[in-house]
Amino acid sequence: MNMSQEVLDSTQYATDSILKYEQVYGEDFVAPGGKQMARELIGELNLCPGSRVLDAGCGLGGSAFLMAREFGLLVDGIDLSANMINIAQRKLEHYGLSDRVTLTLADCMEMDKTEHYDAVYSRDVFLHISNKSSLFKVLYRCLRGDGKLLFTDYCCAEKPWQAEFSDYVDKRGYSLHTVDSYAHLLTDAGFVNVEGTDRSERFIKTLGSEIERINLSEIEQSVKDSLTADWQDKIRRTEQGDHRWGLFVASKPSIKANYNG
C-alpha cells in the first residue's frame, strides 16, 4: 500500500520536520547530497536546453529550480505532500521561475500524460510506492521515444535482514528492493539501456557530511542530537549491509527502434 498524502503530511513530512530536513540537506533540498548531488545527477541526463522534465516527488523544488536556472530545462514538479508543495510554491514565486517550472500536488501513479517528457527525474521517492511495476509503466508512458529515466532510491540487501533494519522499514512503511530487482523491474516495464548501480559507499560519505552540517546548523541542541542519532543509525545500517542506496538510469526506446522491432 502506498503512503497517502494525509499520512505523509502528518508524520515524516510534517512542516516542522521538512524545515529540519532542509537544514540538513541545504536550502531548497530534502534529498541526500543536496544541491551538489542534484547538479551532478542532472548533468548525467545530458539534456538539451528547452527539454521538458518531470520531477517526480519534487520536494521543496531544489532540483527543479536548478534544472531551470543552470540547465535551461522546463520542469513539471509533482509531490504527494501538500506541505512540501506549499513551501516549494512560495519559493518558486520568490525566485521568479514560474515561466520554466510548475509545481503541482499530485500522485505520480495517476499521471495521464503520454509521450510528453524528455526525461523523468526522481530522488529517494519510490520507496514510498509499493506497486513499482505499475509505477514504471506510468513513467514509461509519460516519456517520449529516447526519453530518459534517472532516479536514486533507498534499496536493500536480500532477506533475511537484521531485526533493526526490518523494524526501521516497517515503521517507515517503506517498500524496498535490491538494486538488481529494481533493474529487472525497469526492463520488464520496457526500458532499455538499464543501469542499476549500488552507490552505498557514496551514501555513507554523504551522510557523514550531513552530520557535520547538522552540527553547524542553528537548530536547537535537542533536535541536533536527535538528527545526528538518526543519521548515525543510517550509516550503521548501511555499513552492516542491509540498507543500500541505488542509482538507476534507463531509456525508453526510440520510435524508430520500436518501428524496426
Buried (B, 14 or more C-beta within 10 A) or exposed (E): EBBEBEBBBEEBBBBEBBBBBBBBBBEBBBBBBBBEBBBEBBEEBEBEEEBBBBBBBBBBBBBBBBBBEEBEBBBBBBBBBBBBBBBBBEBBEEBEBEEBBBBEBBBBBEBEEEEBBBBBBBBBBBBBBBEBEEBBBBBBBBBBBBBBBBBBBBBBBEEEBBEBBBEBBEEBBBBBBBBEBBBEBBBEBBBEEBEBBBBBEBBBEBBEBBBEBBEEBEBEEEBBEBBBEEBEBBBBBBEEBBBBBBBBBBBBBBEEEEEEE
